[in-house]
Amino acid sequence: MSLLDGKIALVTGAGTGIGRETAILLAQEGARVILTGRRIGPLEEVVTSIEKAGGKAIARAFDVGSRDAILETVAWVKSNVGPIDILVNNAGSASKVLNARFISEAEWNATVNVNLTAVFNLTQAVLEDMIARKEGTVITVSSLAVVNPNLLGGAAYGAAKAGVKNFMTFLHNTYRNQGIRATTILPGETDTPIMDNRARPPLEGERAVMLHPHDVARAVLLCASLQKGAVIPELHICPTFMRDTSADIEMARWVGAPEGLSDKPKI
């Protein structure tokens, strides 16, 4: 018998990176996995891979930034598959402008919406069913930017990821005696497609010393597959090797800066 037989899991951002690896591992342990993301193509590719290995998976494309889309998707899953046992909030995005001096309110709000508000909306959508069954697991992939915020992820990303850690701790403190397990996973630099959007995309050799998405997915699986009387409220996972990010940070400092700024260095 596998660790997650009979469980229904929903994973956001499941087409690539950490979400993809998480969906595959959950399916390997017997869960029926609902893969969600913006683009149906990558999701269907992961579903095909899972099914070839004997697992069960369904792809559903939706905008995680839309509360209506979230509620509609969760309702569809409940009606057609069953109530969700495991929610993995993995989808995230970083702003292009990283410095608090220059980021617009619109870009700030968009970043917070995907990384924080969407987690609230998804959690609220599954919470009543979990409480009714006195059992459920909510796992959110946050970031070590929570404990060391800087220009790599940017002001909005770091603030949103800190907010989501706070929210998950609220869930843990409030609903643990009703059978709800809430976990925050804080990864360090991970070689995922989001790295391509950095002000200075890391070089191949730099990516080689980062976490692999599979590393983080294994942490998610651990937290999801413990017997229901055990919970890991918070888990940090980081690369063994700490690379020099000073050049990345300096480049990120000036993205979005207006022309003619007096303290901007001449390059």
C-alpha positions as CSV (number, residue, x, y, z in Angstrom):
1,M,0.0,0.0,0.0
2,S,1.4,3.4,-1.0
3,L,1.5,6.3,1.4
4,L,-1.2,8.4,-0.2
5,D,-3.6,5.8,-1.6
6,G,-7.1,7.2,-1.9
7,K,-6.1,10.9,-1.4
8,I,-7.0,13.7,-3.8
9,A,-4.3,16.4,-4.1
10,L,-4.4,19.7,-6.0
11,V,-1.1,21.3,-7.0
12,T,-0.8,24.8,-8.4
13,G,1.9,25.7,-10.8
14,A,2.2,22.0,-11.7
15,G,3.4,22.4,-15.3
16,T,7.1,23.0,-14.5
17,G,9.6,23.1,-11.7
18,I,8.7,22.3,-8.2
19,G,5.0,21.8,-9.0
20,R,5.8,19.3,-11.7
21,E,8.1,17.3,-9.5
22,T,5.6,17.4,-6.6
23,A,2.7,16.2,-8.7
24,I,4.8,13.3,-10.0
25,L,5.9,12.2,-6.5
26,L,2.4,12.5,-5.0
27,A,1.0,10.4,-7.8
28,Q,3.7,7.8,-7.3
29,E,2.5,7.4,-3.7
30,G,-1.0,6.8,-4.8
31,A,-2.7,10.2,-4.8
32,R,-5.0,11.3,-7.5
33,V,-3.5,14.6,-8.5
34,I,-5.2,17.6,-10.0
35,L,-2.5,19.6,-11.8
36,T,-3.3,23.3,-12.3
37,G,-1.6,26.2,-14.0
38,R,-2.0,28.9,-16.6
39,R,-1.1,26.8,-19.7
40,I,-2.8,23.5,-20.4
41,G,0.0,22.2,-22.6
42,P,2.7,21.6,-20.0
43,L,0.0,20.3,-17.5
44,E,-1.1,17.7,-20.0
45,E,2.5,16.6,-20.6
46,V,2.9,16.0,-16.9
47,V,-0.4,14.1,-16.8
48,T,0.8,11.8,-19.6
49,S,4.1,11.1,-17.8
50,I,2.2,10.3,-14.6
51,E,-0.3,8.0,-16.4
52,K,2.5,6.2,-18.2
53,A,3.9,5.3,-14.8
54,G,0.6,4.0,-13.6
55,G,-0.5,7.1,-11.7
56,K,-3.7,9.1,-11.8
57,A,-3.8,12.8,-12.7
58,I,-6.0,15.4,-14.3
59,A,-5.0,18.7,-15.8
60,R,-7.1,21.9,-15.2
61,A,-5.9,25.3,-16.5
62,F,-6.9,28.4,-14.6
63,D,-5.7,31.8,-13.5
64,V,-4.5,31.5,-9.9
65,G,-4.9,35.2,-9.5
66,S,-8.7,35.0,-10.0
67,R,-10.8,34.1,-7.0
68,D,-13.7,33.2,-9.2
69,A,-11.5,30.8,-11.2
70,I,-10.2,29.2,-8.0
71,L,-13.7,28.6,-6.6
72,E,-14.9,27.2,-9.9
73,T,-12.0,24.8,-10.1
74,V,-12.3,23.6,-6.5
75,A,-16.1,23.1,-7.0
76,W,-15.4,21.1,-10.2
77,V,-12.9,18.9,-8.5
78,K,-15.3,18.2,-5.6
79,S,-18.2,17.3,-8.0
80,N,-16.1,15.2,-10.5
81,V,-13.3,13.7,-8.4
82,G,-14.0,14.3,-4.7
83,P,-13.1,16.7,-1.9
84,I,-9.5,17.8,-1.8
85,D,-7.3,16.1,0.9
86,I,-4.0,17.8,0.1
87,L,-3.6,21.3,-1.2
88,V,-0.1,22.3,-2.4
89,N,0.1,26.1,-3.0
90,N,3.2,26.2,-5.2
91,A,2.4,28.7,-8.0
92,G,4.3,32.0,-7.6
93,S,5.8,34.9,-9.5
94,A,8.3,37.7,-8.9
95,S,8.0,41.3,-10.1
96,K,10.3,42.6,-12.8
97,V,11.0,45.7,-10.8
98,L,12.7,44.6,-7.6
99,N,13.7,47.7,-5.8
100,A,11.0,49.3,-3.5
101,R,12.1,52.7,-4.8
102,F,10.8,52.0,-8.3
103,I,8.2,49.3,-8.3
104,S,4.7,50.5,-9.2
105,E,1.6,49.9,-7.1
106,A,0.1,47.8,-9.8
107,E,3.1,45.5,-10.0
108,W,3.3,45.2,-6.3
109,N,-0.4,44.2,-6.1
110,A,0.0,41.7,-8.9
111,T,2.9,40.0,-7.1
112,V,1.1,39.9,-3.8
113,N,-2.0,38.6,-5.4
114,V,-0.3,35.5,-6.9
115,N,2.0,34.7,-4.0
116,L,-0.3,35.6,-1.0
117,T,-3.9,36.3,-1.9
118,A,-4.3,33.2,-4.1
119,V,-3.1,31.0,-1.2
120,F,-5.8,32.5,1.0
121,N,-8.4,32.0,-1.7
122,L,-7.5,28.4,-2.4
123,T,-7.2,27.6,1.3
124,Q,-10.5,29.1,2.1
125,A,-12.1,27.1,-0.8
126,V,-11.0,23.7,0.6
127,L,-11.1,24.5,4.3
128,E,-14.8,23.8,5.1
129,D,-14.6,20.3,3.6
130,M,-11.4,19.5,5.5
131,I,-12.9,20.7,8.8
132,A,-16.0,18.6,8.1
133,R,-13.9,15.5,7.6
134,K,-11.6,16.5,10.5
135,E,-8.6,15.9,8.2
136,G,-6.7,17.8,5.6
137,T,-3.2,19.0,4.6
138,V,-2.3,22.5,3.3
139,I,1.3,22.9,2.1
140,T,2.6,26.2,0.8
141,V,5.9,26.7,-0.9
142,S,7.2,30.0,0.4
143,S,10.9,31.1,0.2
144,L,14.0,31.8,2.3
145,A,13.4,35.4,1.2
146,V,11.2,35.4,4.2
147,V,14.2,35.2,6.5
148,N,16.6,37.0,4.3
149,P,14.7,39.5,2.0
150,N,16.8,41.2,-0.6
151,L,16.9,42.3,-4.2
152,L,17.2,38.8,-5.6
153,G,13.5,38.2,-5.2
154,G,12.5,41.8,-4.7
155,A,10.5,43.8,-2.2
156,A,7.0,42.6,-3.3
157,Y,8.0,38.9,-3.5
158,G,9.7,38.9,-0.1
159,A,6.8,40.6,1.6
160,A,4.2,38.3,0.0
161,K,6.2,35.2,0.9
162,A,6.5,36.5,4.5
163,G,2.8,37.1,4.6
164,V,2.0,33.6,3.4
165,K,4.3,32.1,6.1
166,N,2.3,34.1,8.7
167,F,-1.0,32.9,7.2
168,M,0.1,29.3,7.3
169,T,1.2,29.7,10.9
170,F,-2.3,31.1,11.6
171,L,-3.8,28.0,10.0
172,H,-1.6,25.7,12.1
173,N,-2.4,27.5,15.4
174,T,-6.2,27.8,14.6
175,Y,-7.2,24.5,13.1
176,R,-4.7,21.9,14.2
177,N,-7.2,20.5,16.8
178,Q,-9.7,20.1,14.0
179,G,-7.4,17.8,12.1
180,I,-5.9,20.4,9.7
181,R,-2.1,20.3,9.0
182,A,-0.6,23.5,7.7
183,T,3.0,23.5,6.5
184,T,5.3,26.2,5.1
185,I,8.3,25.1,3.1
186,L,11.0,27.7,2.6
187,P,13.4,26.8,-0.2
188,G,16.5,28.6,-1.1
189,E,17.6,29.2,-4.7
190,T,16.1,26.5,-6.9
191,D,16.8,25.9,-10.5
192,T,13.3,26.6,-11.9
193,P,12.0,28.7,-14.9
194,I,11.5,31.7,-12.5
195,M,15.3,32.1,-12.6
196,D,15.0,33.1,-16.3
197,N,13.1,36.3,-15.1
198,R,15.9,37.5,-12.8
199,A,17.5,40.8,-13.5
200,R,20.7,38.7,-14.2
201,P,19.6,35.2,-15.1
202,P,22.1,32.8,-13.4
203,L,24.7,31.0,-15.5
204,E,24.6,27.3,-16.1
205,G,27.4,26.7,-13.6
206,E,25.5,28.8,-11.0
207,R,22.3,26.9,-11.5
208,A,24.2,23.6,-11.0
209,V,24.8,24.4,-7.3
210,M,21.2,25.4,-6.6
211,L,18.5,23.1,-5.3
212,H,16.9,20.9,-7.9
213,P,13.0,21.1,-8.0
214,H,13.0,17.4,-7.1
215,D,14.7,18.3,-3.7
216,V,11.9,20.6,-2.8
217,A,9.2,18.2,-4.1
218,R,10.6,15.5,-1.8
219,A,10.2,17.9,1.1
220,V,6.6,18.4,0.1
221,L,6.0,14.7,-0.1
222,L,7.4,14.2,3.3
223,C,5.1,16.7,4.9
224,A,2.1,15.4,3.0
225,S,2.7,11.7,3.7
226,L,3.3,11.7,7.5
227,Q,0.6,9.8,9.5
228,K,-2.2,12.2,10.3
229,G,-1.1,12.7,13.9
230,A,2.2,14.3,12.8
231,V,2.8,17.7,11.2
232,I,5.9,19.7,10.2
233,P,4.8,23.4,10.5
234,E,7.9,24.8,8.8
235,L,10.7,23.3,6.8
236,H,13.8,25.2,5.5
237,I,15.7,23.6,2.6
238,C,18.7,25.3,1.0
239,P,21.7,24.6,-1.3
240,T,24.7,23.2,0.5
241,F,26.9,25.7,-1.4
242,M,26.3,29.4,-1.0
243,R,27.1,31.2,-4.1
244,D,28.2,34.9,-4.5
245,T,25.1,36.8,-5.5
246,S,26.6,40.3,-5.2
247,A,26.5,40.9,-9.0
248,D,22.9,39.8,-9.2
249,I,21.8,42.1,-6.4
250,E,23.6,45.1,-7.8
251,M,22.0,44.6,-11.3
252,A,18.6,44.1,-9.7
253,R,19.0,47.3,-7.7
254,W,18.6,49.5,-10.9
255,V,15.8,47.7,-12.8
256,G,13.0,50.2,-13.4
257,A,15.1,53.2,-12.3
258,P,14.2,56.4,-14.1
259,E,16.7,57.9,-16.6
260,G,19.0,60.5,-15.2
261,L,18.8,59.3,-11.6
262,S,21.7,61.0,-9.7
263,D,23.0,58.0,-7.8
264,K,22.6,55.4,-10.6
265,P,26.1,54.3,-11.6
266,K,27.2,54.8,-15.2
267,I,27.6,51.5,-17.0
